[in-house]
Amino acid sequence: MTELKFQAQKQELKPGITVIQDVTNNNAPLKYAGLKLIQLQKDATYTETLNQIEVCVVALSGHINVVEGEHHFENIGTRDSVFAKRPTDSVYISNDHTYQVTAVTEKAEVVLCYAPSSKQLPTKLISAADNTIEDRGNHSIKRHVHNILPEDNPSANSLLVVEVYTDGGNFSSYPPHRHDHDNLPTESSLEEIYLHKIEPKQGFVFHRVYTDDRSLDETMSVENNDVVVVPKGYHPVGVPDGYNSYYLNVMAGPVRTWKFHNDPDHEWILHRK
Ligand SMILES: O=C(O)C[C@@H](O)[C@H](O)C(=O)CO
């Protein structure tokens, strides 16, 4: 049984709020990154008090209100499904604050991305328009990226958050790369969490996590709403024909910078014409 994959659950937190994923350093081999996926029915309110952690509240689907102190962000969110392939709105909230998320639409799905933080930063809306958009790769490694909290956005202390779309028949996070050696400026040490979604939702993708010496080498079949955690190692994703893949990545580590190292055995793939 792998300790890297978390199957979707349905845990009622209170009427109108269901927890689908709750990955922390208590149940996963992680020190820095955390993720919660919640589903809310209209008017249901999720409240949380942060301790020494910061959060990025991502309006995954549906519309929500987010309140922290005097900050009110109303009716945020841009899509009914992540597969609309449109960037969405998010809110950054720093450590030691209390905040509320309320569903405005019949249902809403929200990802809460966590990382350690001790320096207060302003609560801030990261609007859909603030996302930077990239198309990466060629041949069968094409993917489409929405950068929600990239390293050049100084709104967070530790958190890096990104959404990645991979069409059926393609690979992403490929050629395989790792970011687990604290060896700046060439490689940074970052844990990573993948929240996977698949369209249509009965589909699956393959996610391998492995190190050079293969002391860690796990290949997982991953279904809709499953989470994979990557405490270390290379971590490519393969998407079967007929299904589209979406994942949201949370990355965090001692230094907020993403410097990765490609597996030298497979780096040639980047240099094909
Ligand atoms: O470009 C991609 O395929 C996405 C990945 O880089 C993903 O965000 C990741 O693995 C980050 O380390």
The ligand as an SDF file (V2000), in Angstrom:
LIG
                    3D

 12 11  0  0  0  0  0  0  0  0999 V2000
    5.0980   21.5050  -16.8320 O   0  0  0  0  0  0  0  0  0  0  0  0
    4.4910   20.5800  -16.2930 C   0  0  0  0  0  0  0  0  0  0  0  0
    4.3280   19.5230  -16.8420 O   0  0  0  0  0  0  0  0  0  0  0  0
    3.9430   20.7460  -14.8820 C   0  0  0  0  0  0  0  0  0  0  0  0
    4.9310   20.3770  -13.8830 C   0  0  0  0  0  0  0  0  0  0  0  0
    6.0880   21.1210  -14.0160 O   0  0  0  0  0  0  0  0  0  0  0  0
    4.4260   20.4260  -12.4490 C   0  0  0  0  0  0  0  0  0  0  0  0
    3.9000   21.6770  -12.1440 O   0  0  0  0  0  0  0  0  0  0  0  0
    5.5730   20.0590  -11.5880 C   0  0  0  0  0  0  0  0  0  0  0  0
    5.9620   18.9340  -11.5620 O   0  0  0  0  0  0  0  0  0  0  0  0
    6.2510   21.0920  -10.8010 C   0  0  0  0  0  0  0  0  0  0  0  0
    7.4050   20.5690  -10.2270 O   0  0  0  0  0  0  0  0  0  0  0  0
  1  2  2  0
  2  3  1  0
  2  4  1  0
  4  5  1  0
  5  6  1  0
  5  7  1  0
  7  8  1  0
  7  9  1  0
  9 10  2  0
  9 11  1  0
 11 12  1  0
M  END
$$$$
